Amino acid sequence: MGNSRRFVGARWAGTVLVGLVALGVAPPLVSATIRYGSVQLSGNLETQNLIRHPEYDKYQFVQNRNTFRLRFDWDWLQNRRFLDKFDVPFIERSKLFLLYRGVYDGFYDLKLGDNQMGQTHEDDVIGGRISDLTHDSRTALKYENRLREAYIDLKLKDAPISFRLGRQQIIWGESDQFRIMDIWNPLDITWHFQQESWDNIRIPEWVGKMLWDIGEVGPFSNTFAEVVYNPFDYQPGIKAGFLPQPWALPFPNPLREGQVQQANEFAAIYLSPTFNLQGTSLRKGDFKRNPEEASEVGVRTHAVTSFGLEFALNYIYGRGRGVGASSPFAVKIDRLVVPATFGSTTALGGKFLGKPVYPVQVDARVIHPYMHIFGLTANISEEDFLQTVLRCEMAYVMGEPHQTIEEEFLVDVIDTDGYPTGQKAPLGFTKRDVWAGMIGFDRPTWIRWLNSKTTWFLTGQFFWNYTTGGNIDKLVGNAGAGEGPYFTPASGPGSTTGGIGVWNWPGNPLHGRVERLQLATFLGNDDNIRQWEHLITFAGTSFYRGGTVVPFFADAWDPVNGNNEFLWNLDYYYSNDLILSLQQKFFMTYGSNAVSNDPWYAGGRFTRRDETGVKITYQF
């Protein structure tokens, strides 16, 4: 299952705003916090509406998300006194933090009848419509009612040690938009794929964090060591959906029921796989969520040198972390069984393109493996010549899961009588080490013809992803319905419909389901993984009219796959409490109309998903 592989999150705007604050050029921050002694309450109401326009004369309404956030801070223990009444030994200070988020997306109540836009037209047709989802499925998608974060901070008395215990986000790393070391928390890309800030789409986990403030050690200052332990709350590296969800991977679920395969190019014998995932899923591994089978640990040491180089050395031992352009999980086929004979007694009850369909039993597991991750992050401010902050980040991962068509990893296909058929399963499972990294810069720059009063904050990054080992051409990801193994027969059923047909099975949930033929003898798919992948990003922001108007732009260029993403947004601070935002995003592939399976999802996968959006935020 590869190209559920490479999920990345964007935090352009948030990072740029932090940079502006540091430079003293940021717009005035909102201070609408309600205080009751040691208790602080704050929050916001937000509505975001998005329209997708794959062509200038076509559009599709895809989001009406209404969000309520409430933040609660309580400094309940200060100067070793709890509630200012009770003396507490060993603890100098402590704080309780809670963050609630409730969401209602009215889009799912519209039950629109048009197909959702995928990577290709075939993905649209197979993926289907929102109205095809059951009522329960739409309800699960349109609502969120969750205490996102709930943790306690405490500082020990007479010791340079502090703790954060509870459901929280762990933020490591220097890179923006695309993750390398900032991988403790999974990403929920069902909200808006990678187009939201990471604070919004990280999935907080129940973990414990300890920080030892060491101070000065020889030539190093601001030295500390941080230990993170996740005893049981393992969650896969991404939470993803598939078509017809609008904020999903732009292709149908590759593990869905009802897929139809043609036995070979010449014989119109149809097969339909039934997946027995043995209790696993893209969200659940073949292990229990307890300290013995699901615990994770990480260590980070941080210091600043005498010449201003800030750096951190990181290590994580955990399950299912997709670093750079890699996958957090993969599917391992254990057994594949086809009928020994093809006749009326072995066929399913339904038909496809007017012909009988025969069952194929696929026993498989979604693997979320343990892996070792070693990382380095660093930055330095060069003021004498460049007036620029230089950043870098690298990670080396041991044991990233991959799909492969290497013969040694393909299981034999057997028939229902237990005899080998001489064929192999279409995909195998393997692991590879991956080296990913980034070098970047941040710089305030005068562009007086654009803004005569304030600098522009500019930031750029160069990413790489290197997959080790040989036979890289045998590694595959996840293709959509517009490419292999999907195909159009040269003659016979499906030859005039692009291989597309409809299930005819009255009384069965598959009745009326649209599918496209796949070629059973096709090994893997057309999403080939490259040994080297690269991405270049550039972004900038400034502000006008005393900080009330804040423009922002960003561009991500994939030179390997020839893809590009460009986005801009404009924030208008009507008051300290009310913010109006206009945004647009454009995705493109250069020089070809062929399907482009870019690993970063920064153009090729989304070329039919240009969008315009309006967001209104009220803060209190």
N, C-alpha and C positions, 0 to 999 in steps of 0.2 A: 504494500500500500504506500507507495512512496510519496506522491506529491501532495498528500496531506502533510507532507514532509516540510518544510521550509516555511514556517509561519512566523511572521514578523510583525512587530507592532510599531506604530508611529508615535513619536512624542516631540515632533519638530517644535510646535508652538510653545509648549511648556518649557523646553530647554532654552529656546531663544529668549523667552521672558526672563528666565533666571539670569541669563547673560546680561540682559538690559538692566536688571536690578543691580548686578555687580558693578556695572559701568555708571550707575547713577542716571540712566536715561530712560528708565521705565515709566509707564503711565502710573498714576497714583493707584495704589492697591486699595481694595475695598476693606473697610474696617467696620462692617456692620455687625459686629459680634455683640450678643446679648450677654451681660455678666450678672451673676448673682453670687457675690462673694468669691469663693474659690471655684465656682462653676461657670463655664462659658458655653453658650449655645450659638451655633451658626449653621447656615445651610443655604440651599438655593432651590428654586423651581426653574425648570428648563424645558423648553419645547423645541424639537428639531424636526423639520420637514424636508424631505429629500425627493428630488425628481431625477430619474435616470433618463438620459437622452443619447442612445447609441448613434443616432443620426440627427441632423439639424431639424428635420421635420417629424421626428418621432420622439415620444417621451413616455415614461412609465413612472407612476407614483409608487414609491417604495418604502417610505417611512413617515410615521407621525408619532415619534417617540416623545413621551412626556415623563420627565424624571423629577423626583423629589429626593433631596439629600438632606440629612440632618446630622450634624456633628456635635458631640458632647465631650467636653474636656472638664475633668474634675481633679484639681490639685488637692487631693484628700489627705496627703501627708506631707507636711513641710516642717523643717527643723526638728525632725524626729518626733513630731506630734501628729497623731491621727485625728482629724476633724478639729484640730486645735484644742483637744481635750485630753487625749490619752497619749502617754509616753510610749514610744515603740523602740525597743532595743534593736541594734544592728542595722536599722534602716534610717538613712538621713532624709530622703524624700521619695515620694511616689505619686503617680498620676494614673487616672483611669481615662481611657480614650475609647469612644464608641462612634461608629459611623454607619448610619442606616441609609439604604437606597431602595426606593420604590419606583417601579417603572410600569407605565401602560403605553403600549404602542397600538394606536387606533387603526393602523394599517391592516392588521389581521382581522378586524371586524368588517372590513369592506368586502372581503371575499372576492377580490377581483378575478375576472375570468381569463385574463391574458397570461401567456406563458412567461415565466421569469427569465430574464436575460442571463444566459450562460456564456461559456467561451465560444461556442459555435451555435448555429441554428439547430443542429442535431441535439445539442445539450438542452436547448430550450424545450424541444418537443418531448424528449425523454424525461426531462426534469419536471415538466408540467406546470400546473397552476397552484396558487395558494389555496384556491377553493377545493383542490383535490385532497388537501390535508383534512384529517378528522377534526372534529370540534375540540377534542382533548389536546390534540397536537397544536392547534392554533392557540388555545388557551395557555399552554405551557410556554409558547413563544412570546405572547403579547404581554405577559405579566412578569414582574420580578418583585419580590417582597423579602428583603434580605438584610440582615445585620452584617455588612461587608467586613467591618473591622471591629475587633473588641480585644483590647490588650491592656496590660498593666506595665508601666515603666517604674522601676525602682532603682535607687542608688544606695549601695551599702555604706554604712557609717565607718569612717576611718579606713576605707579601702577604696582603691581606684577602680572599682568594679561596679557595673550597672547591668540590669537585665531588662529585656522586653519580652513578656510572656503572653501569648494569646494569638488570636487570628490577626494576621498582619501581612504587609508587603515588605519584602526584602529587596533592597535596591543596591545592586553592585554594578559597576561598569562605567564607561566613558562614552559609549556610542549612542547616537540618536537614531530613531526610526527603526533600526534593524538590530536584533539582539545578538550579543555575543556572550558576555558574562552576566548580564541582567536576566538570569534564567531561573531564579529560585521559584518565582510564581508562574503558574501557567497563564496563558492568554485566552480570553474569551473573545474569539473573533466572530461570534454570531451577532454581535452588536452592530458593527459597521466594518467588519474585517479589520485591516490594519489602519483604518483611517481615523481612529480615535486616540486620544492620549493614553499612555500606558497606565496612568492612575485609574482610568475608567475601565480598562479591559484586563488588567491583571486580576487573577483570582487569588484573594488572600488565603493563606493557609494557617492552620493551628501549629505554630512552631515556637520554640524558645530561642532567644538570642542573648548571648552574654558578650559584653564589651569590657576589655581590660585596657584602661587608659594608662599606658606606660610612661608617656611624656618624652623626655630627652634620653637618648641612648647614643653616646658617642657623638658622631657628626649628624645624627638624625634627630629631628624634632617631630612633634605631633604624632608620636608613635603609638599605635594601639593594635590590639589583636581582637578579632571578632570571631565567635564560634556560633554557628546556627545548627540547631538539631530539630529535625522533624520526626517525631516518634511514630506517627501513624497516618497523618493526613496527606498521603500521597495522592496526587491528581495528575493525569497526563499533561504533557507539555502544552497542549492546546485543547480548547473546546471548540469544535468546528461543526458546522451543519452542511448539508448538501441541498441542491436544488430539490424542491422549488422555494426554499427559504431565500429571501432576497439578499441577506447578509450571510452568504454561504460560499463554500468552494464552488467555482463556476461550472460544476459538472455533477451528474447524478451520483448517488452513493454506490461505490464499486462493490459493496457487499449486500446490495438490495436483492430481495427475492424477485423472481420473474424475468431475469435476464435470459436471453435466448442465444444459443450458439449453433452454428451450422457445422456439422461434423468435418467437412472439408469443402474445398472450393467447388467440387463437382457434384457431390451427393447432398441433396436437400433433406438430410436427416437432422432434426432439431433436438437440441439438448438444453435443459434448464437446470442450473446448479442450485441446490439447496444447501445453505451454509449452516453447519453446526460449529459454532465458535466456542463450544465447550465452556460456556459461562463467561467468556471474555467479550470485550467490545472496545471501541475506540476510546472509551472512558473507563474501562475496567480491565485489569490484568489478570493473569492466572495465579494470583497470590492473594493473601488476606491482608487487609489494612490493619496490621498490628506491628509492634516494634520489631518482631522477629523477621517479618517478610517485607515490610514497606518503609522502614525507617531510613532517614537520609541525614547526612552530616556535611557541614562545610566549614572551612576556616579561611579567614582573610587577615593578613597582616598589612599594616599601612604605615607609611613614614614619609617625611619630607627631608630632603638633603639640604646641606648648607647653601647650595647654589639654586635652590627653589624647585627642584624636581620632586613632584608629588607622585608616589607610586604605591601600588598594592599588589601583593601576591595572593592568589586565590586557589582554593581547591574545593571541589564538590564531589562527593560520592553519592549518587542518587540515580533514580530511575527516570527514563524517558525524557531527556532534555534535548530539544532540537536546537543546536548551536549553529549560528550563521545560516547557511542555506541547506541545513540537514534536517532529517526527519526525527521526531521524537519516538516513533513507533513504526512497526511493520507487521505484516501478516505472514504467518508461517503455516503452510499447508502440510498437514500430517498424513492425510489419506484422501484419495480421490477414486470414487467407485462409479463405473458406468454400467448400464444394463448388459447382461451377457447376450441377450437377444432383443431384437427390435420388432415388436408386434403389438397387437391390440391389448394383450394382457400386461405388458410392461409400460405402456404409454400412460401419461397423465390424462386427466379427464378433459382438459382444455386443448384448444388448437391455436396455432399461430400461423398467420398467412395461409389459413386453410389446411394446414398439415398437422399431424399429431406431434406431440412434444414428449420427450423421454427424460426421466429424472436423472440427475447426477448428484451423488452425495459427496459433499466436500467437508471434511473434518479439518478445521483450522483453528489457530489461536492468534489473537492480537498480542504481540510481544512488546512489553514495555521494559526493556532490559536495564539492569544496573550498569553504570558507566563511570569511569574516572574522568574528571574534567580539571585540567590545570590551566590557570589563567594569570594574565599580567595586564594591569591597567596603569597608565601614567599620563601626567600632563605637566607642562612647564610653560611659564609666561616669559616670552622673550620681548623685552621692552626696548632694548637699545637700538635694534635695527628693524625688526618686523612689527613691533607693537601687537603681537599676536600670541594667543594661547595655542600651543601645539598639544595634540592629544593622540594617544594610541591605546589599543586594546587588542589582546590576543587570547585565544583559547586553543588548547589541544585536547581533543576528546578521544578516549579509548573505548571503542565498541559501539559506535552509532549503528542503529539497525538500517538495513537496506534490503530492497527487493533485487533479485538477480535472476538471470536466465542461464547462469553457468550450470552445466549439466550435472556436476557433482552435487549440487544443492537441490535438484529437481527430483521429487518422489515419483515412483512408478505408478502409472494408472492401472488399476485392476478392475475386473468385471465382478458382477454380483456372485459369480461362482468362485471367486477368489483367484482367478488366473490373471497373470499380467497380460496387458493388451499390446505391449511393445511401445506405448506412448508415454510421454512424460507430462507432469503437471506444468502449467504455463508459467508458474513463478516459483522461485525458491527464496529462502531467507539466508542472509549473511550479515556479518558485521564488518565495519571498516573504521579505521581511525580517521579523524578529520581535523585539519588545522584551519582555523578561521581567524580573521583579524581585521583591524581598521586603523588607519592613520587619518587625522583630521586637524582642522584649525578653527579657531574662533577669533574674529577681529572686528572692532569698531572702525568704520571707514566713513570719511566724509565724501558724500556724493552731492555736492551743493546744488547741482541742477535738478536733483530730485527732492532735496530737503536742505534748505539753507540754514536751518536752526539746530538740527540734531543729526548725529551720525546714524548711519545704517549699521546694524549688527549683522555681519556676514559669517556664515559657517559652512564648511565643506568637509566631506569625508570620502575616503577610498576604502572599499571593502574587498576582501578576498575570501574564498572558500576553496580549500584544497582537499580532495578525497584521496587517501593513500591507496597503494596497492595496484595490481595489474587488473586486466580485464574490465577496465572502467566502462568500456562500451557494452558490457553485459549488465550493468546496473540500470534499473529503470525506476521511474516514479509512477505517476498516475495520469493516464490519458483520458480525455473527454470523449464524448460520443461521436466527435467528428474525425477521429483518427483511429489507427489500429489499436486493438483487434477488431473494432467495428468496421464493417465493410459493406459494399453493395455487390451482390452476386452478378456475374456476367449475364446470366440468363435464369429463367425460372422465377419462382416466387420472390418478391422483393427487388427484382432487377429494375423495375420501373418506378419504385418508391424510395430509392436510396437505401434499401434494406430495412425500411421502417414498416412496421405492421402493428396490429392490435390484437391483444389476447381475446379469444372468444371462449369463455368458461363461465357460463351462467351459475350464479350462486357462490362463486369463489371470489375472494378479494382481488384476484388478478384480472377479473373480467373488465374489459375496457382499457386495460393498461397499455400504453404505447411503449414499444421497445424497438431497438434497432439490432439487426443481426450482428453477431460477433463470430469470428472465425476461430473454431476450436483448436486448430493446429498452429495458430499464431502464438509464438512464445513471447511473453512479456507484453509490451505495448510501445507506442511511439514516443513516450516521454523518456528520452535517453539522458542519463546524468553525465555531466562533463566533469573531468578531473579538476579543472580550474573554473571558478565562477567569479565574476567581478561586478561591482556596483559603485557608481559615483554619485554622490548627492551634493546639492548646493542649496542653501536657503538664506533668506534675509528678512529683516524686519526693521521698522523704525516707528516713529509716532509723530502725529501732527496735532495742532490745535490744543496744546497743553496736555497731550496724552489722551485726549478723548477719541482720537481716530488712530487706529493701529492697523496698518497693512502688513501682510505677511505673504511670502511666496516660497515655494520649494520645488525642486526638480530632482528626480532620481533617474539616472541613465544607466542602463545595462548594456555595456559595449559588447558583451559576448553574444547575447541573444538579440541585440538590436531593438531594445524596447525602451520606452520612456514614460514616466509619469510626471505631470506638472499639475500643481495645485496652487490656489491662492485663496486667501480669505481676508475679509475686512471687518474689524471689530469697532463698533461705535459705542463708547461709554456715555450713554445719555445722562446717567447720573452714577453715583457710587453704587447704586443698587440695581440698575437696569442696563443690560448690555445687549446690543443688537449685532448679529453676525451674519454676513453673507459669504458663501463659499462656493467654489467650483473646483472640479477635478477632471483631468483629461488624461487618457491612457492611449498609447499608440505603439505600433510596431513599424519599424522602418524597412522599406525596400521589398516587402513581400506580403502577399495575402495569405500565406501559409500559416497554419496554427503555430503559435510560439509559446512553448511551455516554460516561460521564464521562472527560475526558482525563487525569485524575490517577490513575485506578484506585484511588480512595479511597471506594468505595461502590457506585456503579451497576453497574460491570462485574462486581463480586464479590458481589452480593447473595445468591447461593446458595453462598457459600464461607465461612460462619462456621466457626470452628475452635477446638479446645482442644488444648493441647500440654503435654508434660512433657519437661524437659531436665535431664540430669545431667552435670556437668562435674567432672573430676578434673584438677587442675593440678599440675605438677611443675617 
